[in-house]
Structure formats: structure tokens, C-alpha cells
Amino acid sequence: MKNHDFQELVDLNLSGLVWDERKRRRVLCAVRKEEKPVKRISRAFVLAAVAVCLSVTALAAGVVFSNRVDVTRLAEDALFQKYGVSAEMLSYFSRDIEDQTVRYEGIGPLNYVLGRYTVTVNGGKADAAWSWDGEPTGGLDSRAWGAEQLQEMCDECRRSINAIDYYVMKAEVIAQKNGVDANKGGVLFNQAEAEAQQEKERRDAEKAKSLARLSISEMETIAREAIALRYNFTPEQSACLTSSEEGGWYRLFGDDELPCCAFFFSLGYDEDGYQGPGRGAYHATINALDGTVEDIFYDADLAGNG
């Protein structure tokens, strides 16, 4: 195909194109299902590929990540480079962000053996430290569990629904041997406190919704594209990413109480049929005023045997 013939083909078929998320997903599915050519590339495949490229370029140019998202990305990269801790492994940690510092702390009874990772970002560079730095990490009988043990946990929890119970039990025994109660520190709410919190969330949601300038569908499109960009999705992953039935929910986000809409997506569950890497849950919080991606994170859902 000559260059000018290709240009005419594009102009003829895409001149009236009005793009939205539904059409993008259909094209991705079409590309995925297209038979691999041996000698020739079909006209339909060329058009689909061009459309995908155009849509990704246009949407990528419009996605704006907050400083919080940028700091978190640098922190996760630093953890992987220095300690071998991957995004999947972070499912066993809680995350706290304060300015340019990100802290990851082992959840529940795993807190003692997993410890805390602290990453400080300055000038686009991230410096990571671990509360167990210098401690041997050989096997599940050691006090400190690093990337080796975390990888074993991830693998076993993918295979067995009861695997997490075994690791929790081991972690509790180790903590107790070292004079630490692995189960202390839980926050309990009485009925009145729980109802008060629910009422606050309801009022916050109403306020955020009243201030919103973007529609739910517009923000969901941004959320999907942000997740695809942040986690380097393949076309298949983007096509299979499934939103929760509730859609997005309004909230006031951060100390500035920004009106936002939060979205929850899943990948690799029964309804989407995806079996590749990156399975789990994806969360994105979108500013309802200007579409900025205020927060985003991935949970491999392994603490619950995802």
C-alpha cells in the first residue's frame, strides 16, 4: 500500500469519527480477535490499529496525574529496584502518603514480619528504606520477611484459598516469640460511631456531587485511561477491565476536600475471562472539577485470595 493510498483510506473511513469509551473497547476487542496475517494485513485490521492509535494518543494527552500519583509511582519503582518488592506484593501493606513521603506498613498480623518501607521523594528521585534493613531474610522462620517471602505468599495465595491463613499463623508465632502482640492496634467502632461516619460520608458525597463539573461517564473514561497508562496495560487488559455495578461514588478527597469521584475496577475475574498478569482490583479517584487523577492504586487482592 502506497503512502498516499493509506492517507486516503484513513481520511475516507475516519473523517466522521466520534470517539467514546464504548467504541474504543469494541475496537480493542476487534484487534484482539483479528487472525494473525501471514503475508498480508487486512484492511479492517489497518483501520482498527489506526483508530486505536488515534484514541490512545488523544486520551493520553488529556490525562493529568496529580503530584500524589507521581510520588507514589516513584516510590513503587524505588521499592522494586532496591528491595524487589513489586506492585503485587504491596497488597499486603497499607499505604500512607504525606507530602513527598510514602510509607508502606504490613497489614494486621503481618505487620511485625513485613515491617515498614519508607520512601522519600526529592527532585524526582526516590530514596527507600526498610525498618528491617540489615536483618537476614532467610525463610519463613526469620523475623524479617522480604521479597522472597512475599513472592512465595503471592504464588501460594493464587493457588490456594487457605494459604493466607498459614502465613498469618507463622507471622503471629514469630511476633509472639519476639514479645510482640501481632493482633493489637485494631480500630473498633461502636454502633453510634459507625452511623456517624456513614452520615458524614453521605453529606460529603452530596457536596461533591453538587460541585461536580464532569459527568460520571466522562470521569470513568479518564479513570480507565489513567489505569491503562499507569500500569502499562495491553489492549487485552484494557478491553477486559470491568467496572463495579455501582459505578463511581462521590467523595471529598484529601485535606483540601476536593470534590471527586472514585471508581473501582476488576481484572481477571470470572465475568471478564482474563487470565494474564495484572489480575486484581484497580482504584482511581478523579477530580470532578477538572478531571485530574488525584489517586490511583492496584490491589492484587491476594490477602483475600484473589
Contacts in CASP RR format, 6 or more apart in sequence:
PFRMAT RR
TARGET T0000
AUTHOR 0000-0000-0000
METHOD contacts of the structure
MODEL  1
MKNHDFQELVDLNLSGLVWDERKRRRVLCAVRKEEKPVKRISRAFVLAAV
AVCLSVTALAAGVVFSNRVDVTRLAEDALFQKYGVSAEMLSYFSRDIEDQ
TVRYEGIGPLNYVLGRYTVTVNGGKADAAWSWDGEPTGGLDSRAWGAEQL
QEMCDECRRSINAIDYYVMKAEVIAQKNGVDANKGGVLFNQAEAEAQQEK
ERRDAEKAKSLARLSISEMETIAREAIALRYNFTPEQSACLTSSEEGGWY
RLFGDDELPCCAFFFSLGYDEDGYQGPGRGAYHATINALDGTVEDIFYDA
DLAGNG
1 9 0 8 1.000
1 46 0 8 1.000
6 46 0 8 1.000
9 43 0 8 1.000
9 46 0 8 1.000
9 47 0 8 1.000
10 47 0 8 1.000
10 50 0 8 1.000
13 47 0 8 1.000
14 47 0 8 1.000
14 50 0 8 1.000
14 51 0 8 1.000
14 54 0 8 1.000
17 51 0 8 1.000
17 54 0 8 1.000
19 51 0 8 1.000
19 54 0 8 1.000
19 55 0 8 1.000
19 58 0 8 1.000
20 221 0 8 1.000
21 217 0 8 1.000
21 220 0 8 1.000
21 221 0 8 1.000
21 224 0 8 1.000
24 52 0 8 1.000
24 55 0 8 1.000
25 238 0 8 1.000
25 239 0 8 1.000
27 48 0 8 1.000
27 51 0 8 1.000
27 52 0 8 1.000
27 55 0 8 1.000
28 52 0 8 1.000
28 235 0 8 1.000
28 236 0 8 1.000
28 238 0 8 1.000
28 239 0 8 1.000
29 239 0 8 1.000
30 44 0 8 1.000
30 48 0 8 1.000
31 45 0 8 1.000
31 48 0 8 1.000
31 49 0 8 1.000
31 52 0 8 1.000
31 235 0 8 1.000
32 235 0 8 1.000
32 236 0 8 1.000
32 239 0 8 1.000
34 42 0 8 1.000
34 44 0 8 1.000
34 45 0 8 1.000
34 48 0 8 1.000
37 45 0 8 1.000
52 235 0 8 1.000
59 221 0 8 1.000
59 225 0 8 1.000
60 225 0 8 1.000
60 229 0 8 1.000
63 222 0 8 1.000
63 225 0 8 1.000
63 226 0 8 1.000
63 229 0 8 1.000
63 293 0 8 1.000
64 290 0 8 1.000
64 291 0 8 1.000
64 292 0 8 1.000
64 293 0 8 1.000
65 226 0 8 1.000
65 230 0 8 1.000
65 292 0 8 1.000
65 293 0 8 1.000
65 296 0 8 1.000
66 287 0 8 1.000
66 292 0 8 1.000
66 293 0 8 1.000
66 294 0 8 1.000
66 295 0 8 1.000
68 97 0 8 1.000
68 294 0 8 1.000
68 295 0 8 1.000
69 230 0 8 1.000
69 293 0 8 1.000
69 294 0 8 1.000
69 295 0 8 1.000
69 296 0 8 1.000
71 97 0 8 1.000
71 100 0 8 1.000
71 102 0 8 1.000
71 121 0 8 1.000
72 95 0 8 1.000
72 97 0 8 1.000
72 102 0 8 1.000
72 296 0 8 1.000
72 297 0 8 1.000
73 230 0 8 1.000
74 119 0 8 1.000
74 121 0 8 1.000
74 124 0 8 1.000
74 125 0 8 1.000
74 126 0 8 1.000
75 102 0 8 1.000
75 119 0 8 1.000
75 121 0 8 1.000
75 126 0 8 1.000
75 128 0 8 1.000
76 87 0 8 1.000
76 90 0 8 1.000
77 126 0 8 1.000
78 119 0 8 1.000
78 126 0 8 1.000
78 127 0 8 1.000
78 128 0 8 1.000
79 85 0 8 1.000
79 90 0 8 1.000
79 104 0 8 1.000
79 117 0 8 1.000
79 119 0 8 1.000
79 128 0 8 1.000
80 86 0 8 1.000
80 87 0 8 1.000
82 128 0 8 1.000
83 117 0 8 1.000
83 128 0 8 1.000
83 130 0 8 1.000
83 146 0 8 1.000
83 147 0 8 1.000
84 147 0 8 1.000
85 117 0 8 1.000
85 146 0 8 1.000
85 147 0 8 1.000
85 150 0 8 1.000
86 147 0 8 1.000
87 231 0 8 1.000
87 298 0 8 1.000
87 300 0 8 1.000
88 154 0 8 1.000
88 278 0 8 1.000
88 298 0 8 1.000
88 300 0 8 1.000
88 302 0 8 1.000
89 147 0 8 1.000
89 150 0 8 1.000
89 151 0 8 1.000
89 153 0 8 1.000
89 154 0 8 1.000
90 104 0 8 1.000
90 298 0 8 1.000
91 154 0 8 1.000
91 299 0 8 1.000
91 300 0 8 1.000
91 301 0 8 1.000
91 302 0 8 1.000
91 303 0 8 1.000
92 106 0 8 1.000
92 107 0 8 1.000
92 110 0 8 1.000
92 114 0 8 1.000
92 150 0 8 1.000
92 153 0 8 1.000
92 302 0 8 1.000
92 303 0 8 1.000
93 104 0 8 1.000
93 105 0 8 1.000
93 106 0 8 1.000
93 107 0 8 1.000
93 114 0 8 1.000
93 117 0 8 1.000
94 104 0 8 1.000
94 105 0 8 1.000
94 106 0 8 1.000
94 107 0 8 1.000
95 102 0 8 1.000
95 103 0 8 1.000
95 104 0 8 1.000
95 297 0 8 1.000
96 102 0 8 1.000
96 103 0 8 1.000
96 105 0 8 1.000
97 103 0 8 1.000
100 120 0 8 1.000
100 121 0 8 1.000
100 122 0 8 1.000
101 118 0 8 1.000
101 119 0 8 1.000
101 120 0 8 1.000
101 121 0 8 1.000
102 118 0 8 1.000
102 119 0 8 1.000
102 121 0 8 1.000
103 116 0 8 1.000
103 117 0 8 1.000
103 118 0 8 1.000
103 119 0 8 1.000
104 116 0 8 1.000
104 117 0 8 1.000
104 118 0 8 1.000
104 119 0 8 1.000
105 111 0 8 1.000
105 114 0 8 1.000
105 115 0 8 1.000
105 116 0 8 1.000
105 117 0 8 1.000
106 114 0 8 1.000
106 115 0 8 1.000
106 116 0 8 1.000
107 114 0 8 1.000
107 303 0 8 1.000
108 182 0 8 1.000
108 183 0 8 1.000
108 186 0 8 1.000
109 168 0 8 1.000
109 171 0 8 1.000
109 172 0 8 1.000
109 175 0 8 1.000
109 182 0 8 1.000
109 183 0 8 1.000
110 145 0 8 1.000
110 167 0 8 1.000
110 168 0 8 1.000
110 171 0 8 1.000
110 182 0 8 1.000
111 175 0 8 1.000
111 182 0 8 1.000
112 143 0 8 1.000
112 171 0 8 1.000
112 174 0 8 1.000
112 175 0 8 1.000
112 178 0 8 1.000
112 180 0 8 1.000
112 182 0 8 1.000
113 143 0 8 1.000
113 144 0 8 1.000
113 145 0 8 1.000
113 149 0 8 1.000
113 170 0 8 1.000
113 171 0 8 1.000
113 174 0 8 1.000
113 175 0 8 1.000
114 145 0 8 1.000
114 146 0 8 1.000
114 150 0 8 1.000
114 171 0 8 1.000
115 130 0 8 1.000
115 131 0 8 1.000
115 132 0 8 1.000
115 144 0 8 1.000
116 130 0 8 1.000
116 131 0 8 1.000
117 128 0 8 1.000
117 129 0 8 1.000
117 130 0 8 1.000
117 131 0 8 1.000
118 128 0 8 1.000
118 129 0 8 1.000
118 130 0 8 1.000
118 131 0 8 1.000
119 126 0 8 1.000
119 127 0 8 1.000
119 128 0 8 1.000
119 129 0 8 1.000
120 126 0 8 1.000
120 127 0 8 1.000
121 127 0 8 1.000
132 143 0 8 1.000
132 144 0 8 1.000
132 146 0 8 1.000
135 142 0 8 1.000
135 143 0 8 1.000
135 144 0 8 1.000
136 142 0 8 1.000
136 144 0 8 1.000
137 144 0 8 1.000
137 145 0 8 1.000
137 146 0 8 1.000
137 148 0 8 1.000
137 149 0 8 1.000
138 148 0 8 1.000
138 149 0 8 1.000
139 145 0 8 1.000
139 148 0 8 1.000
139 149 0 8 1.000
140 149 0 8 1.000
140 152 0 8 1.000
140 167 0 8 1.000
140 170 0 8 1.000
141 170 0 8 1.000
141 174 0 8 1.000
142 174 0 8 1.000
143 174 0 8 1.000
143 178 0 8 1.000
145 171 0 8 1.000
153 163 0 8 1.000
153 164 0 8 1.000
153 167 0 8 1.000
153 302 0 8 1.000
154 300 0 8 1.000
154 302 0 8 1.000
156 163 0 8 1.000
156 166 0 8 1.000
156 167 0 8 1.000
157 163 0 8 1.000
157 164 0 8 1.000
157 302 0 8 1.000
157 303 0 8 1.000
157 304 0 8 1.000
157 305 0 8 1.000
157 306 0 8 1.000
158 302 0 8 1.000
158 306 0 8 1.000
160 305 0 8 1.000
161 305 0 8 1.000
162 305 0 8 1.000
163 305 0 8 1.000
164 302 0 8 1.000
164 303 0 8 1.000
164 304 0 8 1.000
164 305 0 8 1.000
171 182 0 8 1.000
172 182 0 8 1.000
172 183 0 8 1.000
175 181 0 8 1.000
175 182 0 8 1.000
176 182 0 8 1.000
189 197 0 8 1.000
201 251 0 8 1.000
204 250 0 8 1.000
204 251 0 8 1.000
204 252 0 8 1.000
204 257 0 8 1.000
205 249 0 8 1.000
205 250 0 8 1.000
205 251 0 8 1.000
206 250 0 8 1.000
207 252 0 8 1.000
207 259 0 8 1.000
208 250 0 8 1.000
208 251 0 8 1.000
208 252 0 8 1.000
208 259 0 8 1.000
208 260 0 8 1.000
208 261 0 8 1.000
208 288 0 8 1.000
209 250 0 8 1.000
209 259 0 8 1.000
209 288 0 8 1.000
211 259 0 8 1.000
211 288 0 8 1.000
211 289 0 8 1.000
212 250 0 8 1.000
212 259 0 8 1.000
212 261 0 8 1.000
212 288 0 8 1.000
212 289 0 8 1.000
213 288 0 8 1.000
213 289 0 8 1.000
213 290 0 8 1.000
214 261 0 8 1.000
214 286 0 8 1.000
214 288 0 8 1.000
214 289 0 8 1.000
214 290 0 8 1.000
214 291 0 8 1.000
216 247 0 8 1.000
216 248 0 8 1.000
216 261 0 8 1.000
218 291 0 8 1.000
219 248 0 8 1.000
219 261 0 8 1.000
219 263 0 8 1.000
219 286 0 8 1.000
219 288 0 8 1.000
219 291 0 8 1.000
220 243 0 8 1.000
220 247 0 8 1.000
220 248 0 8 1.000
220 263 0 8 1.000
222 284 0 8 1.000
222 286 0 8 1.000
222 291 0 8 1.000
222 293 0 8 1.000
223 263 0 8 1.000
223 265 0 8 1.000
223 284 0 8 1.000
223 286 0 8 1.000
223 293 0 8 1.000
224 238 0 8 1.000
224 241 0 8 1.000
224 265 0 8 1.000
226 284 0 8 1.000
226 286 0 8 1.000
226 293 0 8 1.000
226 296 0 8 1.000
227 233 0 8 1.000
227 241 0 8 1.000
227 265 0 8 1.000
227 282 0 8 1.000
227 284 0 8 1.000
227 296 0 8 1.000
228 237 0 8 1.000
228 238 0 8 1.000
228 241 0 8 1.000
230 296 0 8 1.000
231 237 0 8 1.000
231 278 0 8 1.000
231 282 0 8 1.000
231 298 0 8 1.000
233 241 0 8 1.000
236 274 0 8 1.000
237 267 0 8 1.000
237 274 0 8 1.000
237 278 0 8 1.000
240 267 0 8 1.000
240 268 0 8 1.000
240 272 0 8 1.000
240 273 0 8 1.000
240 274 0 8 1.000
241 265 0 8 1.000
241 266 0 8 1.000
241 267 0 8 1.000
241 272 0 8 1.000
241 282 0 8 1.000
242 265 0 8 1.000
242 266 0 8 1.000
242 267 0 8 1.000
242 269 0 8 1.000
242 271 0 8 1.000
242 272 0 8 1.000
243 263 0 8 1.000
243 264 0 8 1.000
243 265 0 8 1.000
244 263 0 8 1.000
244 264 0 8 1.000
244 265 0 8 1.000
244 266 0 8 1.000
246 264 0 8 1.000
247 263 0 8 1.000
247 264 0 8 1.000
248 261 0 8 1.000
248 262 0 8 1.000
248 263 0 8 1.000
248 264 0 8 1.000
249 261 0 8 1.000
249 262 0 8 1.000
250 259 0 8 1.000
250 260 0 8 1.000
250 261 0 8 1.000
250 262 0 8 1.000
250 288 0 8 1.000
251 260 0 8 1.000
251 261 0 8 1.000
251 262 0 8 1.000
251 285 0 8 1.000
252 258 0 8 1.000
252 259 0 8 1.000
252 260 0 8 1.000
253 259 0 8 1.000
253 260 0 8 1.000
253 262 0 8 1.000
253 285 0 8 1.000
253 287 0 8 1.000
253 294 0 8 1.000
253 295 0 8 1.000
258 287 0 8 1.000
258 289 0 8 1.000
258 294 0 8 1.000
259 287 0 8 1.000
259 288 0 8 1.000
259 289 0 8 1.000
260 285 0 8 1.000
260 286 0 8 1.000
260 287 0 8 1.000
260 288 0 8 1.000
260 294 0 8 1.000
261 285 0 8 1.000
261 286 0 8 1.000
261 288 0 8 1.000
262 283 0 8 1.000
262 284 0 8 1.000
262 285 0 8 1.000
262 286 0 8 1.000
263 283 0 8 1.000
263 284 0 8 1.000
263 285 0 8 1.000
263 286 0 8 1.000
264 281 0 8 1.000
264 282 0 8 1.000
264 283 0 8 1.000
265 281 0 8 1.000
265 282 0 8 1.000
265 283 0 8 1.000
265 284 0 8 1.000
266 272 0 8 1.000
266 280 0 8 1.000
266 281 0 8 1.000
266 282 0 8 1.000
267 274 0 8 1.000
267 278 0 8 1.000
267 279 0 8 1.000
267 280 0 8 1.000
267 281 0 8 1.000
267 282 0 8 1.000
268 274 0 8 1.000
268 275 0 8 1.000
268 276 0 8 1.000
268 278 0 8 1.000
268 279 0 8 1.000
268 280 0 8 1.000
269 279 0 8 1.000
269 280 0 8 1.000
278 298 0 8 1.000
278 300 0 8 1.000
279 300 0 8 1.000
279 301 0 8 1.000
279 306 0 8 1.000
280 298 0 8 1.000
280 299 0 8 1.000
280 300 0 8 1.000
280 301 0 8 1.000
280 306 0 8 1.000
281 298 0 8 1.000
281 299 0 8 1.000
281 301 0 8 1.000
282 296 0 8 1.000
282 297 0 8 1.000
282 298 0 8 1.000
282 299 0 8 1.000
283 295 0 8 1.000
283 296 0 8 1.000
283 297 0 8 1.000
283 298 0 8 1.000
283 299 0 8 1.000
284 293 0 8 1.000
284 295 0 8 1.000
284 296 0 8 1.000
285 293 0 8 1.000
285 294 0 8 1.000
285 295 0 8 1.000
285 296 0 8 1.000
286 292 0 8 1.000
286 293 0 8 1.000
286 294 0 8 1.000
287 293 0 8 1.000
287 294 0 8 1.000
300 306 0 8 1.000
END
